[in-house]
Amino acid sequence: MPDLELTTKQASIELGIAARTVRDWVQRGKLVGRMVVGRRGNEWRISADSVAKQAADKGAGGKREAAVDIGRRGGGDYGLLIAEVRSLREENAAYLEHLERLTIEFEQLRVSVQRLLPPARVEEPKKRPWWRFWQ
């Protein structure tokens, strides 16, 4: 399951640096990111783990005030949000696994019921004489 990814703007707000700096850091390997095709062309998606690691290395005092405000508006500490998303992903994976088991069980029951039912009679359509085609 892929990790949570941030846009360049989100990563720049979280780190308190310019978006151009985030792109430079990804190209230099300081942040982990990948290029995706977006609405306006190629865009970077930066790993939230690498952003959190850089934020920890940089220290809490290095963030801009705007990043703190967005974190508060977003419902609390950004790290808590990432943990919540991971928790929900794990829960979703468990539900998916349960759904797959139920689907297999359903298919087995369907096959059992089909074996118990009498075969369906297929009626052939009545054939009309060729001369009645125009009537």
C-alpha positions as a Markdown table, in Angstrom:
| # | Residue | x | y | z |
|---|---|---|---|---|
| 1 | Met | 0.0 | 0.0 | 0.0 |
| 2 | Pro | 1.5 | 3.3 | -1.0 |
| 3 | Asp | 2.4 | 5.9 | 1.6 |
| 4 | Leu | 0.6 | 9.2 | 1.9 |
| 5 | Glu | 1.9 | 11.7 | -0.7 |
| 6 | Leu | 1.8 | 15.4 | -0.7 |
| 7 | Thr | 1.7 | 18.0 | -3.5 |
| 8 | Thr | 4.6 | 20.4 | -3.8 |
| 9 | Lys | 2.6 | 23.2 | -2.3 |
| 10 | Gln | 1.5 | 21.0 | 0.7 |
| 11 | Ala | 5.1 | 20.0 | 1.3 |
| 12 | Ser | 6.4 | 23.6 | 1.1 |
| 13 | Ile | 3.8 | 24.7 | 3.7 |
| 14 | Glu | 4.7 | 21.8 | 6.0 |
| 15 | Leu | 8.4 | 22.5 | 5.7 |
| 16 | Gly | 8.1 | 26.3 | 5.6 |
| 17 | Ile | 10.1 | 26.6 | 2.4 |
| 18 | Ala | 9.3 | 27.7 | -1.2 |
| 19 | Ala | 7.7 | 25.3 | -3.6 |
| 20 | Arg | 10.8 | 25.7 | -5.9 |
| 21 | Thr | 13.0 | 24.6 | -3.0 |
| 22 | Val | 10.9 | 21.5 | -2.5 |
| 23 | Arg | 11.3 | 20.6 | -6.2 |
| 24 | Asp | 15.1 | 21.1 | -5.9 |
| 25 | Trp | 15.3 | 19.0 | -2.8 |
| 26 | Val | 13.4 | 16.1 | -4.6 |
| 27 | Gln | 15.8 | 16.4 | -7.5 |
| 28 | Arg | 18.8 | 16.3 | -5.2 |
| 29 | Gly | 17.4 | 13.4 | -3.2 |
| 30 | Lys | 16.8 | 15.2 | 0.0 |
| 31 | Leu | 13.1 | 14.4 | -0.3 |
| 32 | Val | 11.5 | 11.3 | -1.7 |
| 33 | Gly | 9.1 | 12.0 | -4.6 |
| 34 | Arg | 7.8 | 10.8 | -7.9 |
| 35 | Met | 6.6 | 12.5 | -11.0 |
| 36 | Val | 2.9 | 12.1 | -12.0 |
| 37 | Val | 0.8 | 13.4 | -14.8 |
| 38 | Gly | -1.6 | 16.1 | -13.5 |
| 39 | Arg | -4.2 | 18.4 | -14.9 |
| 40 | Arg | -1.6 | 20.9 | -16.0 |
| 41 | Gly | 1.3 | 18.6 | -17.0 |
| 42 | Asn | 3.8 | 16.7 | -14.8 |
| 43 | Glu | 3.7 | 17.3 | -11.1 |
| 44 | Trp | 5.7 | 16.0 | -8.1 |
| 45 | Arg | 4.2 | 13.9 | -5.4 |
| 46 | Ile | 6.3 | 13.9 | -2.3 |
| 47 | Ser | 6.3 | 11.2 | 0.4 |
| 48 | Ala | 4.8 | 12.4 | 3.6 |
| 49 | Asp | 7.4 | 10.3 | 5.5 |
| 50 | Ser | 10.3 | 12.1 | 3.9 |
| 51 | Val | 8.6 | 15.5 | 4.6 |
| 52 | Ala | 8.1 | 14.6 | 8.3 |
| 53 | Lys | 11.7 | 13.4 | 8.5 |
| 54 | Gln | 13.0 | 16.7 | 7.0 |
| 55 | Ala | 10.6 | 18.7 | 9.3 |
| 56 | Ala | 12.0 | 16.8 | 12.3 |
| 57 | Asp | 15.6 | 17.4 | 11.2 |
| 58 | Lys | 14.9 | 21.1 | 10.6 |
| 59 | Gly | 13.2 | 21.5 | 13.9 |
| 60 | Ala | 9.8 | 22.9 | 14.9 |
| 61 | Gly | 11.1 | 26.5 | 14.9 |
| 62 | Gly | 11.9 | 26.5 | 11.2 |
| 63 | Lys | 8.3 | 26.3 | 10.0 |
| 64 | Arg | 6.4 | 29.4 | 8.9 |
| 65 | Glu | 3.4 | 30.6 | 10.9 |
| 66 | Ala | 1.2 | 29.8 | 7.9 |
| 67 | Ala | 2.0 | 26.1 | 8.2 |
| 68 | Val | 1.0 | 26.1 | 11.9 |
| 69 | Asp | -2.3 | 27.8 | 11.0 |
| 70 | Ile | -3.1 | 25.3 | 8.3 |
| 71 | Gly | -2.3 | 22.5 | 10.7 |
| 72 | Arg | -4.7 | 23.9 | 13.2 |
| 73 | Arg | -7.4 | 24.5 | 10.6 |
| 74 | Gly | -6.9 | 21.0 | 9.3 |
| 75 | Gly | -7.9 | 19.4 | 12.6 |
| 76 | Gly | -4.7 | 19.3 | 14.7 |
| 77 | Asp | -1.2 | 18.2 | 14.4 |
| 78 | Tyr | -0.2 | 17.0 | 10.9 |
| 79 | Gly | 1.5 | 13.9 | 12.3 |
| 80 | Leu | -1.8 | 12.9 | 13.9 |
| 81 | Leu | -3.5 | 13.3 | 10.6 |
| 82 | Ile | -1.0 | 11.1 | 8.9 |
| 83 | Ala | -1.3 | 8.5 | 11.6 |
| 84 | Glu | -5.1 | 8.6 | 11.3 |
| 85 | Val | -4.9 | 8.1 | 7.5 |
| 86 | Arg | -2.6 | 5.1 | 8.0 |
| 87 | Ser | -5.0 | 3.7 | 10.5 |
| 88 | Leu | -7.9 | 4.1 | 8.1 |
| 89 | Arg | -5.9 | 2.5 | 5.3 |
| 90 | Glu | -5.1 | -0.6 | 7.5 |
| 91 | Glu | -8.8 | -0.8 | 8.4 |
| 92 | Asn | -9.7 | -0.5 | 4.8 |
| 93 | Ala | -7.3 | -3.3 | 3.9 |
| 94 | Ala | -8.9 | -5.5 | 6.6 |
| 95 | Tyr | -12.4 | -4.8 | 5.2 |
| 96 | Leu | -11.2 | -5.5 | 1.7 |
| 97 | Glu | -9.7 | -8.9 | 2.8 |
| 98 | His | -13.1 | -9.7 | 4.5 |
| 99 | Leu | -15.0 | -8.7 | 1.4 |
| 100 | Glu | -12.8 | -11.0 | -0.8 |
| 101 | Arg | -13.5 | -13.9 | 1.6 |
| 102 | Leu | -17.2 | -13.2 | 1.5 |
| 103 | Thr | -17.1 | -13.0 | -2.3 |
| 104 | Ile | -15.4 | -16.4 | -2.5 |
| 105 | Glu | -17.9 | -17.9 | -0.1 |
| 106 | Phe | -20.8 | -16.4 | -2.1 |
| 107 | Glu | -19.5 | -17.9 | -5.3 |
| 108 | Gln | -19.2 | -21.3 | -3.7 |
| 109 | Leu | -22.8 | -21.1 | -2.4 |
| 110 | Arg | -24.0 | -20.0 | -5.9 |
| 111 | Val | -22.4 | -23.0 | -7.5 |
| 112 | Ser | -23.9 | -25.3 | -4.9 |
| 113 | Val | -27.4 | -23.9 | -5.5 |
| 114 | Gln | -26.9 | -24.2 | -9.3 |
| 115 | Arg | -26.1 | -27.9 | -8.8 |
| 116 | Leu | -29.3 | -28.4 | -6.8 |
| 117 | Leu | -31.6 | -26.7 | -9.2 |
| 118 | Pro | -33.0 | -28.6 | -12.2 |
| 119 | Pro | -31.4 | -27.6 | -15.5 |
| 120 | Ala | -33.2 | -24.7 | -17.2 |
| 121 | Arg | -35.2 | -25.6 | -20.3 |
| 122 | Val | -34.3 | -23.5 | -23.3 |
| 123 | Glu | -37.2 | -23.1 | -25.6 |
| 124 | Glu | -36.3 | -22.6 | -29.2 |
| 125 | Pro | -38.2 | -19.8 | -30.9 |
| 126 | Lys | -41.0 | -21.0 | -33.2 |
| 127 | Lys | -40.0 | -21.0 | -36.7 |
| 128 | Arg | -42.4 | -19.5 | -39.2 |
| 129 | Pro | -42.5 | -20.4 | -42.8 |
| 130 | Trp | -40.4 | -18.3 | -45.1 |
| 131 | Trp | -43.4 | -17.0 | -47.0 |
| 132 | Arg | -44.8 | -15.4 | -43.9 |
| 133 | Phe | -41.8 | -13.1 | -43.5 |
| 134 | Trp | -43.5 | -10.3 | -45.5 |
| 135 | Gln | -46.8 | -10.5 | -43.6 |
